[in-house]
Each structure stands twice: as structure tokens, then as C-alpha cells.
Amino acid sequence: MKLYIKNMVCSRCLKVIKQELEELEIKVTSIELGELVIDDSNSNHDDIIFQIEKVLHSNNFEIIHSSEEILVEKIKHFLFNKLEELPLDIKVNLSQVLSAELNHEYKSLSKLFSHSEKITIEKYFIRLKIEKVKELIQLKQHTFSEIGYLLDYNNVNHLSRQFKEIVGMSMTEYKNYDDSKRNHYDEII
């Protein structure tokens, strides 16, 4: 049985869910961001679903039932994955890449995402990139220019403007701020 899971955005999510399900003797066939496949051939289907939902809810996840919600989660996972492999290198427009990857017209993806999440795909991706910038600043391994390059900004001034607009302080202020906090990817909206 394949289930789609909302808010699953990191490898730790996968590890926790898999471990907790296996403790309940639920056989996990495979688990990826947003997808869980279990072997329910020897069990009562309703009992398994109940146990899975209980584990998911206790970890702030939920099963997705509609195809529209599944598509929105696939958009999010696609964007998360883009930021995992730096330097970010998108030779063509994000809209073209996303459309090809998910085999849907970008206009319909954009409309669905905006309706569901109350933010455009582009603005959402910018917010994800800014969270990545925060992470890179906190690691103290790169200059601001290098961070801009890693995240495919044409110049550091563009990155600086976006950072200040979203975070409310400059990258330097953020770097020097004692209580600099990041948002979890599943909390970005």
C-alpha cells in the first residue's frame, strides 16, 4: 500500500517514521520524502491505517488523500531537493523545469499551489532559498558572495535585498545576531 505524507521534508523525518512504524511491527517496504509504502498483506487494512495515522500525527505529519494535495507536496519536494545539491544550477526557468519534472503545465501547477498554500511557487522557492542562506551563514564556511553563487543569484546585492525583505535584517546583522533562528522547511509559508 502506498501512502502520500504531508510535511515530510528531511531525511530525519524518514528515519523517525520508519523506526516508529517498525516498532509497531508495520513492515515498511520503502520510504521517501512524501511517500510511504508498506506491506499490509498479512494485516487488517483499517488497523494498519489507524496505527500509521497515529504515528504520523504524533510527529506532525498527515496522510494526503487528494491528488491535488499530492501534487502540491511533489512541488515542495522538488524544490527542497533542488536546494540539497549546491551549487544550484537552473539553466532554464524554474517553471520549465518544474513543468517537465511533474508532467503538468506550469500554469495549472502555479494555480493549484497558490490556491493551496496562499503563496506563489516563486515566492515559496525564494523563502526556501533564504532559509538555505541562513544555514550557510550559520555554518560560517562561505562569504556572502559565495553563498550568492551557490544559490544561483546573479549578484550578492540581489540576494541581500531579498534576505532583508524576508528576514527583516541584513545578512551581516543576521550573522552577528546572537539569537539567529531558522525556520523548518515544513513551516515556510
Disulfide bonds with the S-S distance in Angstrom:
none
